[in-house]
Amino acid sequence: MLRPIGKPHPDPEIAAIEKELYDAINSTKIGPMGFGGDTTTLAVHVEIADVHETQNPVSVSFQCWAARRSGMRIFQDGRFEYIWEFGGEGYE
């Protein structure tokens, strides 16, 4: 998580795994927040370390799907209201 996005692993074998995973994930065409598109992931970083077989750490960072389920209407007088795509209310 501390390596800059787009910087490959210094070990060429690990860098090849990162590239393979990156290409495979983007080939799904899921896109940002599930709306479709060519870019599903910005980067894949693989780190290696000696660990016990029952303690394999895995981290996946992703945008919450619920982020596209709400909105806000802001009025000129400063009032605002939340708008939910589900639950009866929607965009006009």
Distance bins in CASP14 RR format, pairs under 12 A and 6 or more apart:
PFRMAT RR
TARGET T0000
AUTHOR 0000-0000-0000
RMODE 2
METHOD distances of the structure
MODEL  1
1 43 0 0 0 0 0 1 0 0 0 0 0
1 45 1 0 0 1 0 0 0 0 0 0 0
1 46 0 0 0 0 0 1 0 0 0 0 0
1 47 0 0 0 0 1 0 0 0 0 0 0
1 57 0 0 0 0 0 1 0 0 0 0 0
1 59 1 0 0 1 0 0 0 0 0 0 0
1 60 0 0 0 0 0 1 0 0 0 0 0
1 61 1 0 0 1 0 0 0 0 0 0 0
2 45 0 0 0 0 1 0 0 0 0 0 0
2 47 0 0 0 0 1 0 0 0 0 0 0
2 59 0 0 0 0 0 1 0 0 0 0 0
3 9 1 0 0 1 0 0 0 0 0 0 0
3 10 0 0 0 0 1 0 0 0 0 0 0
3 14 0 0 0 0 0 1 0 0 0 0 0
3 15 0 0 0 0 0 1 0 0 0 0 0
3 18 0 0 0 0 0 1 0 0 0 0 0
3 43 0 0 0 0 1 0 0 0 0 0 0
3 44 0 0 0 0 0 1 0 0 0 0 0
3 45 1 0 1 0 0 0 0 0 0 0 0
3 46 0 0 0 0 0 1 0 0 0 0 0
3 47 0 0 0 0 1 0 0 0 0 0 0
4 42 0 0 0 0 0 1 0 0 0 0 0
4 43 0 0 0 0 1 0 0 0 0 0 0
4 45 0 0 0 0 1 0 0 0 0 0 0
5 18 0 0 0 0 0 1 0 0 0 0 0
5 22 0 0 0 0 0 1 0 0 0 0 0
5 41 0 0 0 0 0 1 0 0 0 0 0
5 42 1 0 1 0 0 0 0 0 0 0 0
5 43 1 0 1 0 0 0 0 0 0 0 0
5 44 0 0 0 0 0 1 0 0 0 0 0
5 45 0 0 0 0 1 0 0 0 0 0 0
5 61 0 0 0 0 0 1 0 0 0 0 0
6 15 0 0 0 0 0 1 0 0 0 0 0
6 18 0 0 0 0 1 0 0 0 0 0 0
6 19 0 0 0 0 0 1 0 0 0 0 0
6 22 0 0 0 0 1 0 0 0 0 0 0
6 41 0 0 0 0 0 1 0 0 0 0 0
6 42 1 0 0 1 0 0 0 0 0 0 0
6 43 1 0 1 0 0 0 0 0 0 0 0
6 44 0 0 0 0 1 0 0 0 0 0 0
6 45 0 0 0 0 1 0 0 0 0 0 0
7 15 0 0 0 0 1 0 0 0 0 0 0
7 18 0 0 0 0 1 0 0 0 0 0 0
7 43 0 0 0 0 1 0 0 0 0 0 0
7 44 0 0 0 0 0 1 0 0 0 0 0
7 45 0 0 0 0 1 0 0 0 0 0 0
8 14 0 0 0 0 1 0 0 0 0 0 0
8 15 1 1 0 0 0 0 0 0 0 0 0
8 16 0 0 0 0 1 0 0 0 0 0 0
8 17 0 0 0 0 0 1 0 0 0 0 0
8 18 1 0 0 1 0 0 0 0 0 0 0
8 19 1 0 0 1 0 0 0 0 0 0 0
8 20 0 0 0 0 0 1 0 0 0 0 0
8 21 0 0 0 0 0 1 0 0 0 0 0
8 22 0 0 0 0 1 0 0 0 0 0 0
8 43 0 0 0 0 1 0 0 0 0 0 0
8 44 0 0 0 0 1 0 0 0 0 0 0
8 45 0 0 0 0 1 0 0 0 0 0 0
8 46 0 0 0 0 1 0 0 0 0 0 0
9 15 1 0 1 0 0 0 0 0 0 0 0
9 16 0 0 0 0 1 0 0 0 0 0 0
9 17 0 0 0 0 1 0 0 0 0 0 0
9 18 1 0 1 0 0 0 0 0 0 0 0
9 19 0 0 0 0 1 0 0 0 0 0 0
9 21 0 0 0 0 0 1 0 0 0 0 0
9 22 0 0 0 0 0 1 0 0 0 0 0
9 43 0 0 0 0 0 1 0 0 0 0 0
9 44 0 0 0 0 1 0 0 0 0 0 0
9 45 1 0 0 1 0 0 0 0 0 0 0
9 46 1 0 0 1 0 0 0 0 0 0 0
9 47 1 0 0 1 0 0 0 0 0 0 0
9 48 0 0 0 0 1 0 0 0 0 0 0
10 18 0 0 0 0 0 1 0 0 0 0 0
10 45 0 0 0 0 0 1 0 0 0 0 0
10 46 0 0 0 0 0 1 0 0 0 0 0
10 47 0 0 0 0 0 1 0 0 0 0 0
10 48 0 0 0 0 0 1 0 0 0 0 0
11 17 0 0 0 0 1 0 0 0 0 0 0
11 18 0 0 0 0 1 0 0 0 0 0 0
11 46 0 0 0 0 1 0 0 0 0 0 0
11 47 0 0 0 0 0 1 0 0 0 0 0
11 48 1 0 0 1 0 0 0 0 0 0 0
12 18 0 0 0 0 0 1 0 0 0 0 0
12 19 0 0 0 0 0 1 0 0 0 0 0
13 19 0 0 0 0 0 1 0 0 0 0 0
13 20 0 0 0 0 0 1 0 0 0 0 0
13 46 0 0 0 0 1 0 0 0 0 0 0
13 48 0 0 0 0 1 0 0 0 0 0 0
14 20 0 0 0 0 0 1 0 0 0 0 0
14 21 0 0 0 0 0 1 0 0 0 0 0
14 44 0 0 0 0 0 1 0 0 0 0 0
14 45 0 0 0 0 1 0 0 0 0 0 0
14 46 1 0 1 0 0 0 0 0 0 0 0
14 47 0 0 0 0 1 0 0 0 0 0 0
14 48 1 0 0 1 0 0 0 0 0 0 0
14 49 0 0 0 0 0 1 0 0 0 0 0
15 21 0 0 0 0 0 1 0 0 0 0 0
15 22 0 0 0 0 0 1 0 0 0 0 0
15 43 0 0 0 0 0 1 0 0 0 0 0
15 44 0 0 0 0 0 1 0 0 0 0 0
15 45 0 0 0 0 0 1 0 0 0 0 0
15 46 0 0 0 0 1 0 0 0 0 0 0
15 47 0 0 0 0 0 1 0 0 0 0 0
15 48 0 0 0 0 0 1 0 0 0 0 0
16 22 0 0 0 0 0 1 0 0 0 0 0
16 23 0 0 0 0 0 1 0 0 0 0 0
16 44 0 0 0 0 0 1 0 0 0 0 0
16 46 0 0 0 0 1 0 0 0 0 0 0
17 23 0 0 0 0 0 1 0 0 0 0 0
17 24 0 0 0 0 0 1 0 0 0 0 0
17 44 0 0 0 0 1 0 0 0 0 0 0
17 45 0 0 0 0 0 1 0 0 0 0 0
17 46 1 0 1 0 0 0 0 0 0 0 0
17 47 0 0 0 0 0 1 0 0 0 0 0
17 48 0 0 0 0 1 0 0 0 0 0 0
18 24 0 0 0 0 0 1 0 0 0 0 0
18 25 0 0 0 0 0 1 0 0 0 0 0
18 41 0 0 0 0 0 1 0 0 0 0 0
18 43 0 0 0 0 1 0 0 0 0 0 0
18 44 1 0 1 0 0 0 0 0 0 0 0
18 45 1 0 0 1 0 0 0 0 0 0 0
18 46 1 0 1 0 0 0 0 0 0 0 0
18 47 0 0 0 0 0 1 0 0 0 0 0
18 48 0 0 0 0 0 1 0 0 0 0 0
19 25 0 0 0 0 0 1 0 0 0 0 0
19 26 0 0 0 0 0 1 0 0 0 0 0
19 41 0 0 0 0 0 1 0 0 0 0 0
19 43 0 0 0 0 0 1 0 0 0 0 0
19 44 1 0 0 1 0 0 0 0 0 0 0
19 45 0 0 0 0 0 1 0 0 0 0 0
19 46 0 0 0 0 0 1 0 0 0 0 0
20 26 0 0 0 0 0 1 0 0 0 0 0
20 27 0 0 0 0 0 1 0 0 0 0 0
20 44 0 0 0 0 1 0 0 0 0 0 0
20 46 0 0 0 0 1 0 0 0 0 0 0
21 27 0 0 0 0 0 1 0 0 0 0 0
21 28 0 0 0 0 0 1 0 0 0 0 0
21 40 0 0 0 0 0 1 0 0 0 0 0
21 41 0 0 0 0 1 0 0 0 0 0 0
21 43 0 0 0 0 1 0 0 0 0 0 0
21 44 1 0 1 0 0 0 0 0 0 0 0
21 45 0 0 0 0 1 0 0 0 0 0 0
21 46 1 0 0 1 0 0 0 0 0 0 0
21 60 0 0 0 0 0 1 0 0 0 0 0
22 28 0 0 0 0 0 1 0 0 0 0 0
22 39 0 0 0 0 0 1 0 0 0 0 0
22 40 0 0 0 0 1 0 0 0 0 0 0
22 41 1 0 0 1 0 0 0 0 0 0 0
22 42 0 0 0 0 1 0 0 0 0 0 0
22 43 1 0 0 1 0 0 0 0 0 0 0
22 44 1 0 1 0 0 0 0 0 0 0 0
22 45 0 0 0 0 1 0 0 0 0 0 0
22 46 0 0 0 0 0 1 0 0 0 0 0
23 38 0 0 0 0 0 1 0 0 0 0 0
23 39 0 0 0 0 0 1 0 0 0 0 0
23 40 0 0 0 0 0 1 0 0 0 0 0
23 41 0 0 0 0 1 0 0 0 0 0 0
23 44 0 0 0 0 1 0 0 0 0 0 0
24 30 0 0 0 0 0 1 0 0 0 0 0
24 40 0 0 0 0 1 0 0 0 0 0 0
24 41 0 0 0 0 1 0 0 0 0 0 0
24 44 0 0 0 0 1 0 0 0 0 0 0
25 31 0 0 0 0 1 0 0 0 0 0 0
25 38 0 0 0 0 0 1 0 0 0 0 0
25 39 0 0 0 0 1 0 0 0 0 0 0
25 40 1 0 1 0 0 0 0 0 0 0 0
25 41 1 0 1 0 0 0 0 0 0 0 0
25 42 0 0 0 0 0 1 0 0 0 0 0
25 43 0 0 0 0 0 1 0 0 0 0 0
25 44 1 0 0 1 0 0 0 0 0 0 0
25 60 0 0 0 0 0 1 0 0 0 0 0
25 62 0 0 0 0 0 1 0 0 0 0 0
26 32 0 0 0 0 0 1 0 0 0 0 0
26 36 0 0 0 0 0 1 0 0 0 0 0
26 37 0 0 0 0 1 0 0 0 0 0 0
26 38 1 0 0 1 0 0 0 0 0 0 0
26 39 1 0 0 1 0 0 0 0 0 0 0
26 40 1 0 1 0 0 0 0 0 0 0 0
26 41 1 0 0 1 0 0 0 0 0 0 0
26 42 0 0 0 0 1 0 0 0 0 0 0
26 43 0 0 0 0 0 1 0 0 0 0 0
26 44 0 0 0 0 1 0 0 0 0 0 0
27 37 0 0 0 0 0 1 0 0 0 0 0
27 38 0 0 0 0 1 0 0 0 0 0 0
27 39 0 0 0 0 0 1 0 0 0 0 0
27 40 0 0 0 0 1 0 0 0 0 0 0
27 41 0 0 0 0 0 1 0 0 0 0 0
28 34 0 0 0 0 1 0 0 0 0 0 0
28 36 0 0 0 0 1 0 0 0 0 0 0
28 37 0 0 0 0 1 0 0 0 0 0 0
28 38 0 0 0 0 0 1 0 0 0 0 0
28 39 0 0 0 0 0 1 0 0 0 0 0
28 40 1 0 1 0 0 0 0 0 0 0 0
28 41 0 0 0 0 1 0 0 0 0 0 0
29 35 0 0 0 0 0 1 0 0 0 0 0
29 36 1 0 1 0 0 0 0 0 0 0 0
29 37 1 0 1 0 0 0 0 0 0 0 0
29 38 1 0 0 1 0 0 0 0 0 0 0
29 39 0 0 0 0 1 0 0 0 0 0 0
29 40 1 0 0 1 0 0 0 0 0 0 0
29 41 0 0 0 0 0 1 0 0 0 0 0
30 36 1 0 1 0 0 0 0 0 0 0 0
30 37 1 0 0 1 0 0 0 0 0 0 0
30 38 0 0 0 0 0 1 0 0 0 0 0
30 39 0 0 0 0 1 0 0 0 0 0 0
30 40 1 0 1 0 0 0 0 0 0 0 0
30 41 0 0 0 0 1 0 0 0 0 0 0
30 62 0 0 0 0 0 1 0 0 0 0 0
30 63 0 0 0 0 0 1 0 0 0 0 0
30 65 0 0 0 0 0 1 0 0 0 0 0
31 37 1 0 1 0 0 0 0 0 0 0 0
31 38 1 0 0 1 0 0 0 0 0 0 0
31 39 1 0 0 1 0 0 0 0 0 0 0
31 40 1 0 1 0 0 0 0 0 0 0 0
31 41 0 0 0 0 1 0 0 0 0 0 0
31 42 0 0 0 0 0 1 0 0 0 0 0
31 62 0 0 0 0 0 1 0 0 0 0 0
31 63 0 0 0 0 0 1 0 0 0 0 0
31 68 0 0 0 0 0 1 0 0 0 0 0
32 38 0 0 0 0 1 0 0 0 0 0 0
32 39 1 0 0 1 0 0 0 0 0 0 0
32 40 1 0 0 1 0 0 0 0 0 0 0
32 41 0 0 0 0 0 1 0 0 0 0 0
32 42 0 0 0 0 1 0 0 0 0 0 0
32 62 0 0 0 0 0 1 0 0 0 0 0
32 63 1 0 0 1 0 0 0 0 0 0 0
32 65 0 0 0 0 0 1 0 0 0 0 0
32 67 0 0 0 0 0 1 0 0 0 0 0
32 68 0 0 0 0 1 0 0 0 0 0 0
33 39 0 0 0 0 0 1 0 0 0 0 0
33 40 0 0 0 0 1 0 0 0 0 0 0
33 62 0 0 0 0 1 0 0 0 0 0 0
33 63 1 0 1 0 0 0 0 0 0 0 0
33 64 0 0 0 0 1 0 0 0 0 0 0
33 65 1 0 0 1 0 0 0 0 0 0 0
33 66 0 0 0 0 1 0 0 0 0 0 0
33 67 1 0 0 1 0 0 0 0 0 0 0
33 68 1 0 1 0 0 0 0 0 0 0 0
33 69 0 0 0 0 1 0 0 0 0 0 0
34 40 1 0 0 1 0 0 0 0 0 0 0
34 41 0 0 0 0 0 1 0 0 0 0 0
34 62 0 0 0 0 0 1 0 0 0 0 0
34 63 0 0 0 0 1 0 0 0 0 0 0
34 64 0 0 0 0 0 1 0 0 0 0 0
34 65 1 0 0 1 0 0 0 0 0 0 0
34 67 0 0 0 0 0 1 0 0 0 0 0
34 68 1 0 0 1 0 0 0 0 0 0 0
34 69 0 0 0 0 0 1 0 0 0 0 0
35 63 0 0 0 0 0 1 0 0 0 0 0
35 65 0 0 0 0 0 1 0 0 0 0 0
35 67 0 0 0 0 0 1 0 0 0 0 0
35 68 1 0 0 1 0 0 0 0 0 0 0
36 68 0 0 0 0 0 1 0 0 0 0 0
40 62 0 0 0 0 1 0 0 0 0 0 0
40 63 0 0 0 0 0 1 0 0 0 0 0
41 60 0 0 0 0 0 1 0 0 0 0 0
41 61 0 0 0 0 1 0 0 0 0 0 0
41 62 0 0 0 0 1 0 0 0 0 0 0
41 63 0 0 0 0 0 1 0 0 0 0 0
42 61 0 0 0 0 1 0 0 0 0 0 0
42 62 0 0 0 0 0 1 0 0 0 0 0
42 63 0 0 0 0 0 1 0 0 0 0 0
43 61 0 0 0 0 1 0 0 0 0 0 0
44 59 0 0 0 0 0 1 0 0 0 0 0
44 60 0 0 0 0 0 1 0 0 0 0 0
44 61 0 0 0 0 0 1 0 0 0 0 0
45 59 0 0 0 0 1 0 0 0 0 0 0
45 60 0 0 0 0 0 1 0 0 0 0 0
45 61 0 0 0 0 0 1 0 0 0 0 0
46 57 0 0 0 0 0 1 0 0 0 0 0
46 58 0 0 0 0 0 1 0 0 0 0 0
46 59 0 0 0 0 0 1 0 0 0 0 0
47 56 0 0 0 0 0 1 0 0 0 0 0
47 57 0 0 0 0 1 0 0 0 0 0 0
47 58 0 0 0 0 0 1 0 0 0 0 0
47 59 0 0 0 0 1 0 0 0 0 0 0
48 56 0 0 0 0 0 1 0 0 0 0 0
48 57 0 0 0 0 0 1 0 0 0 0 0
49 55 0 0 0 0 0 1 0 0 0 0 0
49 56 0 0 0 0 1 0 0 0 0 0 0
49 57 0 0 0 0 1 0 0 0 0 0 0
50 56 0 0 0 0 0 1 0 0 0 0 0
51 57 1 0 0 1 0 0 0 0 0 0 0
51 58 0 0 0 0 0 1 0 0 0 0 0
63 69 0 0 0 0 0 1 0 0 0 0 0
64 70 0 0 0 0 0 1 0 0 0 0 0
65 85 0 0 0 0 0 1 0 0 0 0 0
66 84 0 0 0 0 0 1 0 0 0 0 0
66 85 0 0 0 0 0 1 0 0 0 0 0
66 86 0 0 0 0 0 1 0 0 0 0 0
67 85 0 0 0 0 0 1 0 0 0 0 0
68 84 0 0 0 0 0 1 0 0 0 0 0
68 85 1 0 0 1 0 0 0 0 0 0 0
68 86 0 0 0 0 0 1 0 0 0 0 0
69 82 0 0 0 0 0 1 0 0 0 0 0
69 83 0 0 0 0 0 1 0 0 0 0 0
69 84 1 0 0 1 0 0 0 0 0 0 0
69 85 1 0 1 0 0 0 0 0 0 0 0
69 86 1 0 0 1 0 0 0 0 0 0 0
69 87 0 0 0 0 1 0 0 0 0 0 0
69 89 0 0 0 0 0 1 0 0 0 0 0
69 90 0 0 0 0 0 1 0 0 0 0 0
69 91 0 0 0 0 0 1 0 0 0 0 0
70 81 0 0 0 0 0 1 0 0 0 0 0
70 82 1 0 0 1 0 0 0 0 0 0 0
70 83 1 0 0 1 0 0 0 0 0 0 0
70 84 1 0 1 0 0 0 0 0 0 0 0
70 85 1 0 0 1 0 0 0 0 0 0 0
70 86 0 0 0 0 1 0 0 0 0 0 0
70 87 0 0 0 0 0 1 0 0 0 0 0
70 89 0 0 0 0 1 0 0 0 0 0 0
70 90 0 0 0 0 0 1 0 0 0 0 0
70 91 0 0 0 0 0 1 0 0 0 0 0
71 80 0 0 0 0 1 0 0 0 0 0 0
71 81 0 0 0 0 1 0 0 0 0 0 0
71 82 1 0 0 1 0 0 0 0 0 0 0
71 83 1 0 1 0 0 0 0 0 0 0 0
71 84 1 0 0 1 0 0 0 0 0 0 0
71 85 1 0 0 1 0 0 0 0 0 0 0
71 86 0 0 0 0 0 1 0 0 0 0 0
71 89 0 0 0 0 1 0 0 0 0 0 0
71 90 0 0 0 0 1 0 0 0 0 0 0
71 91 0 0 0 0 1 0 0 0 0 0 0
72 78 0 0 0 0 0 1 0 0 0 0 0
72 79 0 0 0 0 0 1 0 0 0 0 0
72 80 1 0 1 0 0 0 0 0 0 0 0
72 81 1 0 0 1 0 0 0 0 0 0 0
72 82 1 0 1 0 0 0 0 0 0 0 0
72 83 1 0 0 1 0 0 0 0 0 0 0
72 84 0 0 0 0 0 1 0 0 0 0 0
72 89 0 0 0 0 0 1 0 0 0 0 0
72 91 0 0 0 0 0 1 0 0 0 0 0
73 79 0 0 0 0 1 0 0 0 0 0 0
73 80 1 0 0 1 0 0 0 0 0 0 0
73 81 1 0 1 0 0 0 0 0 0 0 0
73 82 0 0 0 0 1 0 0 0 0 0 0
73 83 1 0 1 0 0 0 0 0 0 0 0
73 84 0 0 0 0 0 1 0 0 0 0 0
73 89 0 0 0 0 0 1 0 0 0 0 0
73 90 0 0 0 0 0 1 0 0 0 0 0
73 91 0 0 0 0 1 0 0 0 0 0 0
73 92 0 0 0 0 1 0 0 0 0 0 0
74 80 1 0 1 0 0 0 0 0 0 0 0
74 81 0 0 0 0 1 0 0 0 0 0 0
74 82 0 0 0 0 0 1 0 0 0 0 0
74 83 0 0 0 0 0 1 0 0 0 0 0
75 81 0 0 0 0 1 0 0 0 0 0 0
81 89 0 0 0 0 1 0 0 0 0 0 0
81 90 0 0 0 0 0 1 0 0 0 0 0
81 91 0 0 0 0 0 1 0 0 0 0 0
81 92 0 0 0 0 0 1 0 0 0 0 0
82 89 0 0 0 0 1 0 0 0 0 0 0
82 90 0 0 0 0 0 1 0 0 0 0 0
82 91 0 0 0 0 0 1 0 0 0 0 0
83 89 1 0 1 0 0 0 0 0 0 0 0
83 90 1 0 1 0 0 0 0 0 0 0 0
83 91 1 0 0 1 0 0 0 0 0 0 0
83 92 0 0 0 0 1 0 0 0 0 0 0
84 90 1 0 0 1 0 0 0 0 0 0 0
84 91 0 0 0 0 1 0 0 0 0 0 0
85 91 1 0 0 1 0 0 0 0 0 0 0
END
